Amino acid sequence: MGSIPQRHIAEIVEAYRASLIGSTRLAYGGDIREYVKAVGPGSVLSATAEFVANYIGSLELEPKAARASSALRSFYRWLAQNDHVGKDPTAYLRFKDIWSHRVRPDVHAALIRERFTSAEIATLKWADVLCVLVKINRTSIRIGRRSRPIRPTTRRLLIRAFEEAVRSGGLEASLRSSIVPTR
């Protein structure tokens, strides 16, 4: 998608705000304007799940991030219903997975794209994915009795995330820990 004029995005945001009622109009409208300002108008209509998750994960205050998450899900659902975007990038994003558990937003979004459920992501341990990380041709992760395929890009992302986990907590501790750190 080419460059979207800022005026066009502003008109879309205003139309979205007009569809809201009461205090939601004020709160969500403000969150969406902040989002557009932060990411740039050209990124709004071409955003991916990973892009939106990274934005939500970058917000410093949990209450602000929770409301922004709700506002963005509402906004992208409205954009899809009104044919401004082909697909809602927030359809499978859940705030509690991005923020409360502090799973890396890029890892969460990649696993959601691979059709992992939030419950499956929460139960994954680094030991579960280690065989994928060390075997070059391994293209699936075993969860319980099921084997779930993953793309090469997700495999590379998991390798980087695992390397960070090892650097911060050591190999033995990382292998016992979940990919979703506890608070």
PyMOL commands that set and color helices and strands:
alter all, ss='L'
color gray80, all
select helices_A, chain A and resi 6-18+22-39+41-44+49-58+62-81+95-100+105-113+118-123+126-134+152-169+171-176
alter helices_A, ss='H'
color red, helices_A
select strands_A, chain A and resi 140-143+146-149
alter strands_A, ss='S'
color yellow, strands_A
deselect
rebuild
show_as cartoon
